[in-house]
Amino acid sequence: MIKSPYSLKGQLISLILTFLLLLLAEIITSTLFPLFFPSSFRPDIGILIVFFLCFRLNFTFIPFILFFMRYLHSLFSLEHWALGTCIAIFFHFLFQYLKDILHFSSFVLEGLFNGIFLLFWYTLFALAYYIKYEALAPFLQTPFVFFLQVLFLSFLSPYAFQYLTKIWNLNEKDSLD
């Protein structure tokens, strides 16, 4: 087992496990979700990993990790991964400012804050999509699907954060500085 989360070996193993978790989540949402849900319902579980990395870890190379995460996402979904990467890096800088203010003391608060940030993520994504393509129709036609994705990811976020905390070998209140 990893002795110290601060060792380079421990961080590298945690990073590999995080990428494997993302790969597993992408495979599940790409193959199993279309069998049981409408085809437009494909929640991006990678966003939760982005939130965890941005909020709990303090590495100087987090933007590069975010880039590779979103690039891995593009193997399963070519839905504007570059816009998602820019938004992920924006959230990284946003969370650097909010890290000392926000403290997730319960599962309910963690899910609520992640729901708010997910709504902000989807709003920024729709705005960036509109600026790039001058078309907002895809987002206006399916707001219910985006709302369902936010609810699903908000419910899943405390459990995902708990699992990622174990992967990164952190205490509940710690972050890697």
N, C-alpha and C positions, 0 to 999 in steps of 0.2 A: 504494500500500500504506500501511497505517497506520504512522506513524513512531513514535509513542509510545503505549503502552497507558494512560498516565496522562492523556492529553488527553481532553476531554469528547467530542470527535468520535470518537476511537478507541474509547472505551467504548460509545458509542451504536451504532456500527457493529457492534461485537462482540456487543452485546446483541441487535440485530436478527438477526444471523447465528445466534445461539444459539436465538432463537425460531423461525427458519426451520428449523433442524436439528430442534427439537422437533416442529414441524409435520410435517416429512417423516417423522420416526420414528413419530408418531401415525398418519399415513396408512398407512404400511407395516404397522404392527401391527394396524390396523383392517381393512385390505383383504387383504393377502397372507398374514398368519399364519393366519387361519381356513381358507385354502385348503390349507395344508400341515400344519397342526397341529390338535389338538383345539380346539374352540371355547373351552374354558375356559383354554387357554394363551395369555394375552395379557400378556407382560411389559411393565411400565411403564418404558420407557427414559427417561422424564422423571425418574425417581428418580435415575438416574446424573447427569443434568444438575444436579439439586438438590444432590447430594453434591459435585459439582465446584464449583458456585457457593458453597456453604457452606464448603468446605474451602480453596479456593484464592483466593477474593476476599474482601475486607474492606471492603464498602460498607455505609453505614448504611441504605441502602434495599433491601438484599437481601430482607427479609421481603415487601416489596411486589412484587419480581420473582418471588419464590416464589408469591405469591398469583396473579399473572397467569399464571404457568406452569401452575399447577394448574387455573386457570380455563380455559386453552386445552385442557388435558387433558379437561375436562368436556365440550367440544364433541364429543369422540369417545367418551367413556365417562362415563356418569352415575353411576359406581360410587363414590359417597361422596367426591367431590372435596374437600368441606369438611373431612372428617376427614384426608384426605391433606395439605391445606394446614396444618392445625394440627400434624401430625406433622413436616412439612417445616420449619416454623418452630422446632419443638423441636430438630430436628437442626441447624438453623443455630446455635442457642445452644450445643448440645452440642459442635459442631465448633469453636466459638470457644474453648472450654476445651481441646479436644484438639489444636488446630492446632500447638502448639509441641512436643507430645509425639510425635505420629505423623509419620513421614517415610516416604514411599513411595520406597524405593530400587530396587525392581525391579517388573516386571510381576506376578510371582507374589505378592509382598507386597501390591501394590495390589489385585489380585483377591481375595486372602484377606480383607483388611480390609473391602473393599466387600461381600464375602459375609457377613461378620459383621454389618455395619451393615444389610444388606438383611434378614437374619433378624430383627434387632432392629426394623427398620421394620415387617415383616409381623406380628411379635408385638404391637407397639404398636397397629397397625391393627386386629388381631383383638380386642385388649383394648378399644379405643375403640368398636369395633362392638358388642361384647358389652355394654358399659356403656350405649350409646345404645339398642340394640334388645332387650337381654336375650336374645340368641340367638347361640350360637356354632356352630350346626350348619353354616352354609356353610363355615366354616374347618376343621371337623373332618371334613367329607366329602371335602375336596380337599387334604389336606396334601401329597400327592405332587406336585400341580400347583404349589403354592407352592415346594416344594423345587426342582423343575425350573426355575422362574422365577429363583430365587436362583442356581442354577448357571449358567444362561444369562447373566444380567446380570453375574455375577462374572467370567465369561469375557470378556464384552464390555467391562467397565469400563476396563481399561488402554488399550484402543484408543480408547474414547470420550474418556477423559481426555487422551490424546495429541492427538486431533483438537481438543478444546475448548481445550487449551493453545495450539494454533496459532491458533485463532479469536480468543482473547483476547490473542494476541501476548505470551505470557509465556515466560520461561525455564523449564526443567523444575523448578527449585528455588524460583522466585519466587512471590510472590503479590502481588496489587494491594493495597497498604495505603494 
